[in-house]
Amino acid sequence: MSSVPVIILHQPKRLIVGAGTIGEVCTWAGEVSSTLVIATPITAGFVDRLKLPGKVAVFDAIPGEPEIATLDAALAAARAAKPDLVVGLGGGSVMDVAKLLAALWDSAQTLADVAGSNKVAGRSTRLAQIATTAGTGSEAGIRSLITDPIKGAKIAVESPHLIADLAVLDPELTYSVPPAVTAATGVDAMAHCVEAFTSKRAHSMIDGFARMGFHLVGKYLARAVRDGSDHEAREGLMLASYYGGICLGPVNTAAGHAIAYPLGTLLHLPHGLANAIVFPHVLAFNEPVAQEKTAEVAQALGLGHGLSQANLRAEALGFCADLGIEMSLAKHGATEADLPRFAADAHAIRRLMDNNPADMSVDDVLGIYRASF
């Protein structure tokens, strides 16, 4: 019998779920003299709902794929604001920057010092994470990703010191998310769950969170895409995203995310969209070595029973396309000449590739890009 891997589960100290719960942040925060809110120009519109006392500064220059320069600019803003509290108010990119900011603004450590696992020395600033999309689950986790534009790769920082003191899942903040973004981020949330569920590092406890996550996506994603103000569907997707975020800490993702990353760093596709495009192909590729679990995923998503590998791919493609996702890389500006570079970069992301249930050669990865083309 193989030995069961040891897992360590970190979760936010407090989680508040429900409509209008962004208004609970001020009660939790208490007497705070200076707050720095990390946002985007769109999510900055929710800052007034926080009703925070004291000085409130907003840094909203967060792009879809934050780079080292983004973090440096945010650190400069934090050193000017000297916050007691950092609030991430947005999607995964915003929350990833907020994590590092809370840990590093008053520290001698730099991003280079903390890259990797368990290198953050500590954190003295409180951190609240308020999700405004249902995709990355970053509010649940201990990991932050920042793009190095020179290397065209993501720098991953992982530390218990990056976990939020408070996480808020207020579905009302997601009502205005457009259908295309709702669809892509929903598939990303599902991919976190599915990749952890079928991973070589899968663990029965995390399987429970993963199952809850992909079942919720199967039940609610199409509904939320059709009607953005469907409260039940929006809340279901926020929970799915959170469960996916829990899966990332102890188990993490696998080949799907590795293959999606070059589409973000080199083609500049949004993270959720990149994951959605490759999801059906990776699901089908892994099916022969993860048959039972893949069948469970297919059933939860309504793809059908007893599917062949080819039918699984076709049904999963249909699932994504029916949500309105454009599934062709060519339509997103990729050229055939780009694909070998994408494949080489993705195959080199061993921290994820080594988790994949089926081993993938560079040619296998290239085959998935070609199938997505």
N, C-alpha and C positions, 0 to 999 in steps of 0.2 A: 504494500500500500504506500502510495506517495505521501510525503509529509505535507500537511496543510500549511500554507504560508501564514506567517504572522502578519496581522494588519493592525495599524494604529489609525483610529478614526478621530479626526478633529472636526468639530462643528462650531458655528458661532455661539457665543455665550448666551445670546437671546435671539429668538426668531419670532417675528410678529407677522401673521398672515391674515389678510382680509382687506375688504374695500375701505378706503379712507385711512388706512393705518399709517400713511406717511405723517399724519398729524400726531402720532404717538411719539415721534422722535424727540420733540421738545420736552415732553414729560420725562423720558428716559435720560436725556442729556443733562437736565437739571441746570445748575448755575455754571454756564460756560461763557468765558469772556471773549474767546476768539475761535471762529470756525472757518475752515477752508473747505468749500464745496467743489469737488471735481465733477465736471459735467460736459455736455456738448452744447452748442448753441440752442439746440432744440430742448434738451432736458433741463437746461438752466431755467426754463419757464416754470418748472415745478418748485423752485427754491422757496418761493413765498409760502408754499404749503407746509414747509418745515417749521415755520413760526419760531425760529431759534432766537434766544436772547443774545445780547452782546454784539460784537462786530462779526459780520459775515462777509467773507471774500469769496469770489467765484472765479475759478480757472476753467474756462470752457473750450480751450484750444486742443481738444482731443480728437484726432482723426480716427478712421476705422481701424487702422493698424498702427498703434502708437510706436514711435521710434525712440531711440536714445535721446534725440533732441527734444522730443515731447516731454520726456521725464525730466530732463535738465531744466526746461522752462517751468515745469510745474514745481520743481524743487526750489527754484528761485522765487516763485510766488509764495511758497510755503515759508521760506526764510524771511520774507517780508511780512507775512501775516502772523507768524509765530502761533500757530493754532493749538488749542487744547484738544480740538476735535477735528478729524478729517472725515468728510462725508463723500462717499462715491455715489453719484446720482446718475445712473445711466446703465449701459450694457456692459459687456465683458471688458472692452477696452478701457472704459472709464474706471471700472472697479479694479482692474489690474494696476492702473497707475496709482489709484488711491491707496492700495495696499503698500506699494513700495514707498510712496510719499510719507505715509504715517510712520513707517519704520526708519526712513533715511533722512528726513529733513533736518533733524537735530542730532544726526549721528556722524561720526568720522568715516563711516563706511561708504563706499561708492557702489554703483551697480556692478562693476567688475569684481568687487570684493565679495558680493553676495550671490553671484551667479552660481547655480547648482543647488544642491540640497543642504539644508540646515547650516547655512553660513551667516544668517542674519543674527546679530549679537543680541538684539532685544528691541522693544518698542515702548516708549513712554507716552505716546499720544493715542487717545481713544479713536476707534475706527467704526463708523457706521456705514453699511452698504445697503443701498436702496436700488433694487433692480427695476429697470424701466423696459426691459425686453425679457422674453422667455426663451433663452438660448444657451448662454455659456454656463450658467450656474456659478459664476465666479464669486457670488456672494457667499457661497457655501464653503469655499475652498482655501487652500494654503499656498496656491501657486499663482504666479504672475508671469506673463509673457510680454517681452518687449522686443521689437524688431531692430536688428543691426543692419542698417541699409547698405553698409559697405560689403558685409559678408552675404547679404541677402538671406539671413537666417534669423530664427527667433532665439532670444536669450531667455532661458527658463530659470526662475527663482522659486524655490520651494522652502517654506519654513512655517512652523507653527506660529511664529510671531506675525504672520500675515493674516491670521484668521480674524474675522470681524468680532467686535464686542456686541454689535447689534446688526441683524439682517432683517430687512423689511420686504415682504412680498405683497405689494398693493396692486391688485389687478387693474384698478382704475388708471394707473400710470401707463398701461399698455394699450388702452382703448384706441389711441391715435396712431399706434404703430401700423404702417401701411401693409396691405395684404402680402406683398412680395417679401417684405422683411419678416413678417409673421411666419410665413411659410418656411423660409430659409433658416431662420433661427430655431424654429420648431424641429426641423430635421436635424439641426446641430445638437439640440438637447437630446433627441432620440439617439443620435450617433454616439454621444457620450455613454449612454446607457447600454446600447447594443455592443459597442466595442469593449466595454468593461465586462459585460456579461459573457462574451465569447472569448475573452482574453486568456492567454496562457497563465496569467496571474489571477484569474477569476477566483472569488472567494464567496462561500455560500451566504455570508452576511450581506456583502455588497450586491450579490445577485438579487436579493430582496428589494433593495432600492432600485436596481436597474429594471426589474420587472414592473414595479410601480410606475417608473418613468415611461417606458415604451408603451405600456398599456394606456396611460393617460394621453400620450401623443396620438395613438391610434383612435382613441375615443373623441378627442377634442380639437385636433389641429385643423382639420377641414372646416369644422364649425367656426373656429376663430378667424380663419381666412375669409370665409363667406360673410361673417358679421363681426366686425371688430369690437362691438360693444356687448357681445354675448358674455355676460359676467362669469357664468359657470365655466365656459370654455377657457376664458382668459385665466381664471384662477387655476384650473386644471393644468394648463401649460406652464404656469409659474411654478407649480409644484413639481412637474416633470423636469423642468430646468434645474430646480434645486436638487432633486434626487440625482440628476446627472452630474451636478457639481460635487455631490458627496462621493459618487463613483470615481471621480478623477483623483482624489487624494490618495487612497490606499492602493488602487488598482491602475488607474489611468487609462488612456485610450491606446489605440494600436495603429495598424497600417492606414486606416481611413484618414485619421488626422495627419499622419506623416505625409500622405499623398496630397492632402488638402493644403498643407503649409506652403509649398512653393507657389501655389495659385494665389496665395495672399501676399507673400513677400516679393514675388517676381512679376505676377500678372496683376496684382493689386485688387483681387476680388475680395469682397467681404467674407469674413471667416465662415459664417453660416452657409452662404451660397457655395463656397468652395467645397464644404463638407457634403452638401446636398448633391452636388454634381457627381461626386465619386462614390457616394453611399451605396447605390444599387450594385455597382460593379464589385466593390469590396465584399459586400454581403454575400454575393453569389460566389466569389472566388473562395471565400472561407467555408462555404456550405459543406463540402465533402469532409472536412475535419471537425466540423461543429454542427452535425446534422440535427441533433435533438434540440439544441438551443436555437438554432436558426429557424427550425420549424415553429418553435414557440413565438419567435419574433414575427414571423410571417403571419401566423394566426392572429396575433395581437393587432397587427396593422391591417388586417382584413385582406391579405394578399392571396389567401387560399391554403388548402391542405395538400400535402404530398407532392409539392412542386418539384420538377426537375430543376437542375442548376440554370438552364436557359430560361425556363418559365419564371423562376424566382427573379432573375435579373429583369426580365420584361415586366413583371408585375410591380417590382420595386421602382423601376423607371416610370411606370404609369402612375404609381402613387405620388411620386414627386412632381411629375409633369401635370397631373390633375390639380395640384395645388397652385399651378401657374408658374412653376420654376422652369426657366430656360435651361435645359440639361446639356446643351452642346457647348463645349469649350471654344469651338470656332466662333460661335455667335458672341462669345465674350471677349474676342480679340486675340485668342491664342493662335499661333501658327504651327504647322507640322514641325518646323525647324526648332520650335521651343521645347518640344516634348522630351527629347533626350536629356536636356539640362534639368527639366523638372524631375525626371526619373532618377537621375544621379543624385540630386539634392534630397529627394524624398527617401531614397534607399539608404542614405547616410544618416538619417535621423534614427539612430539605433535605440535611443531611450524609448521610442514608441514601436518601431518595427520589430524589436525583439519580443514584444508582448503579443504579436499577432499569432493566432492559432495555427495558421498555415505559413510556412516559410515562403518568402517572396524574393526572387532574384531581381536584378535591375530590369531584365527583360519582362518579367511579370508586371512590374510597376509600369513600365513603358506600355505594356499591353492594356493596362487599365486606363492610362491617359488616352491611348488610341481609341479605345472603346467609348470614352467620354467625348471624344473630339467631334 
